[in-house]
Every structure is written in C-alpha cells, then in structure tokens.
Amino acid sequence: MPAFYDDDEFARLQAAGRDHLWLHFSRHSVYEQGEMPVIVKGEGAYLYDAKGKRYLDGLGGLFVNQLGHGRTDIAEAAAKQAAQLAFMPLWSYAHPMAMELAERVAGYAPGDLNRVFFTSGGGEAVESAWKLAKNYFKLTGKPTKHKVISRTIAYHGTPQGALSITGIPTMKQAFEPLVPSTFRVPNTNFYRAPERFQTGAAGDLEAFGRWAADEIAVAIENEGPDTVAAVFLEPVQNSGGCFPPPPGYFQRVREICDEYDVLLVSDEVICAFGRLGYWFGAERYGYQPDIITCAKGITSGYSPLGAMIASDRLMAPFLEGHTSFLHGYTFGGHPVSCAVAMANLDAFENEKVLEHVRDNEGAFRATLEQLNDLPIVGDVRGDGYFYGIELVKDKATKETFDDDESERLLRGFLSKALYDAGLYCRADDRGDPVIQLSPPLICDQSHFDEIEQILRVVLDKAATLL
Ligand SMILES: Cc1ncc(COP(=O)(O)O)c(C=O)c1O
C-alpha cells in the first residue's frame, strides 16, 4: 500500500472503490462520474489525501480523534495487545485490559457511576442503555416503564432502537416502523427559541431552559409516568449544530427525573473524553446522570470502542441468583481496543489534554466569532472544542434556506469547497444548515486561525452564489 498514489495507482483504487465499496450515509451517484475523496495518512491535526495534499482535520475524523493522528505510542499499545491476546469476548470471561479500563473509566465518571458495560461503538451503547432501563424496571417492580423521551433533531445512532430515539424524521422514514415507544421534546437551540424568550431581557436564556426542561415533565405526564423509563440527552446536542444547555437546564431535568423515577441517560458519545474540556460533559455542566453512554474519544479512534456506564443501584438486580443482563456484543470491550483506550487515557493525563482544552477554548470561540461579521453567518455556538456555525439567508430576520437553496449551498458547494480549500469538516442540514467543527484536542491558535481563514474565504464565496 503506497503512502501516496501516482495517477495509475489512483485510478485503480478508484475503480475498486466505485465497483465494490458501499460508503455510509453517501450519495453514490456522485462517485459514478466523480472521484471518491481518499485519505491515506494522518499526522497530528492534519490528514493527507492519496495525492499527498494536506487538510486540517476540523472534525476529528467524526468527533473521534482527540489526540491527533500518527501516535506511535498508541499504535504500539495495540500491536502489543494483539500479539499477546488478540481476542477474548466479555461473555462470562474477562481479560485484564477490560478490567483495568473499567476501573479507570469508573474512576473518571461522576458520582456513583462505577459499572462499565463495553460495546463496540456509540449506537450499541445507546441500545444497551435503553435495554438496561427496561430490564431494570422489570426486575424492580415497575414492569410497565419502558418508553424513552429524547429531543428534536438529536442523533443517537442507527440501530433500530437508537434510531427510534433519534429525533430526525428524515433519517428514520426509510426504516419505519421502528421500535415503538419513543417521544420527542424541544431541544435547547436558543437561536431558534420561541419568540417570547427572545425579548433581550436578562434571564431569557434561563427561562427558555426552564421551559425546555419542563417540557420533559409534560411529556412524562402525557405518556403516563408509569410507562416512561428514561430520558436520553446529550450534554451539548450535536445535530442541528451544537446546542449547549442553558444554565439550570440539567438541574431541572434531574429534579424531574427524580420526581417521576425516570432514568437520566447522558449520551456522551461525542461530549465525553475531553471534547468539552472534562472527562464527561455531565461534569462540566454539574449534573448527575443515571447512565452515561460514550464511545469515539475513549480511543481517539485508534480502535473502535464504546461503553455504557451505570451505577451499583442499576446493577444490583443483576447481582442476584440466576439473573443476568441477556445482552452483549462479540467485539464489545475488544482487548486491542481496551489497550488502545488505556494508552489514549495515559496520554490524556501525561500531556494534560483536558487542561489544554480548558485553557484554549476561549481562544477557539473568539476566533470563530470573528466570522460573525459575514452576512451568511447567523450564529456561532458551542463549548470546548465543539462548535456549530449556523448559516442563514437573512441575518436580521434569521430566515433560513429552502430545500433547494440548502441543497445547492451545502451539497453543491460548501462541502467540496471547504475540502478543496484544505479543511475537512462537515456541512450538515439535519436541522438548519450548519458547519460542524470538532478538531483534535491538541489544536492551538495556529489551527484556529487556519480554520477561520478557510471558512471566511469559502463562506464569503458561498454568499455570492445565493
Ligand atoms: C450522541 C450520539 N449518540 C450515538 C451515536 C452513534 O454512535 P456510533 O456511530 O458509534 O454507533 C453518535 C454518533 O455520532 C452520537 O453522536
């Protein structure tokens, strides 16, 4: 496998991809004529394509790569583990790396969360959490509690349970009917909050958060508290373009969950492991979940892994007699992935990665906010190293694009133009059109400037095409 490809080798590779590879979430008609973008190498915060062209990895792969690319210490940890014990499932047997990693993750997790169930990725962690919630209530005398509440436009994964919890109708329609019993409440997009919360009065944001949280209580009442098992929320909702929680939001949600005996699941598949400058988003925003789901950054993407983290309380019924949680995945807690996670977390500690994010997040925000002078930029929002930039047709009225315009702007122009200009990131229209940014956590001011400069040129051009 060459590091970079000459024209003949590249043509052969393209034919192999076009004729045999089925990409995820992709319009393949595009590749019948055009080329698939091919990334062959990564180094630090940069990716290299098959011809050797360099791109800033503005998305951390897919909200995954925290430590940057090309780390030989992590690669060596993987090789060492593969040589010693390549595979052993966690089905009634254990291996040392899973045991050590479970103890370590439990040590980072907030409050009483100390029981770690490994999966191969985020969607499986979400599935596991819903199944645990149902099973727990069946074993503790509340067998009718099974429903889930989640937020509009939120993404929670593609398995049919996780997809049912997902709040993006266009992503679900092709697969209906999905698992029944999931219900949506408003998300915390303050930019698009109902007008009564946009008077400019101090306290509008808190009032909006209070209202959004109270809508969860309304949904529980509407469905019947005896039927609702869990609420799934991300600390910062990704889909729709980074909605941080208003102050007090999660504290009110916690009260509601306690009142109705509903489990609060913090879906931290993106937000955990430094993305927000803390091990977990719940820690940053000061709330105590009953379950955390995580994946992605736990290995910085050097190998796949996910986890559901619960408490002694939720595990207690499964410690009795013949009872077991009849659930698992062949590759959940794979030894190589666990070894990689340990090496990744070693580096987090040794290199003070969380501190680096906390020290630099203000500079990242300030640099991105410079883009507010562009007429097409409606809102810059996020926390940590996790931002969404919402694009609008009219800044004064916040008017958004219609479907045709969105198609022309995002798919027809922006995604490719940003990539051609050397920035790998995502232009997304699962809610209103946004640019999503989630760079490796090692990035500093020079990278922020590079992101800002590329976005400025490309967004300026985009505005002239409308
Ligand atoms: C919040 C959230 N939950 C779940 C998932 C699904 O994770 P995976 O793609 O690893 O199955 C994602 C993926 O991006 C996510 O962002």
The ligand as an SDF file (V2000), in Angstrom:
LIG
                    3D

 16 16  0  0  0  0  0  0  0  0999 V2000
  -24.7650   11.4210   20.5180 C   0  0  0  0  0  0  0  0  0  0  0  0
  -24.5160   10.2010   19.6880 C   0  0  0  0  0  0  0  0  0  0  0  0
  -25.0360    9.0290   20.0670 N   0  0  0  0  0  0  0  0  0  0  0  0
  -24.8220    7.9150   19.3700 C   0  0  0  0  0  0  0  0  0  0  0  0
  -24.0570    7.9200   18.2250 C   0  0  0  0  0  0  0  0  0  0  0  0
  -23.8220    6.6490   17.4530 C   0  0  0  0  0  0  0  0  0  0  0  0
  -22.5090    6.2300   17.5610 O   0  0  0  0  0  0  0  0  0  0  0  0
  -21.8890    5.1510   16.5500 P   0  0  0  0  0  0  0  0  0  0  0  0
  -21.8220    5.8170   15.2060 O   0  0  0  0  0  0  0  0  0  0  0  0
  -20.5340    4.8570   17.1400 O   0  0  0  0  0  0  0  0  0  0  0  0
  -22.7890    3.9640   16.5710 O   0  0  0  0  0  0  0  0  0  0  0  0
  -23.4750    9.1180   17.7950 C   0  0  0  0  0  0  0  0  0  0  0  0
  -22.6390    9.1670   16.5870 C   0  0  0  0  0  0  0  0  0  0  0  0
  -22.1770   10.1800   16.1530 O   0  0  0  0  0  0  0  0  0  0  0  0
  -23.7230   10.2960   18.5350 C   0  0  0  0  0  0  0  0  0  0  0  0
  -23.2050   11.4690   18.1640 O   0  0  0  0  0  0  0  0  0  0  0  0
  1  2  1  0
  2  3  1  0
  2 15  2  0
  3  4  2  0
  4  5  1  0
  5  6  1  0
  5 12  2  0
  6  7  1  0
  7  8  1  0
  8  9  2  0
  8 10  1  0
  8 11  1  0
 12 13  1  0
 12 15  1  0
 13 14  2  0
 15 16  1  0
M  END
$$$$
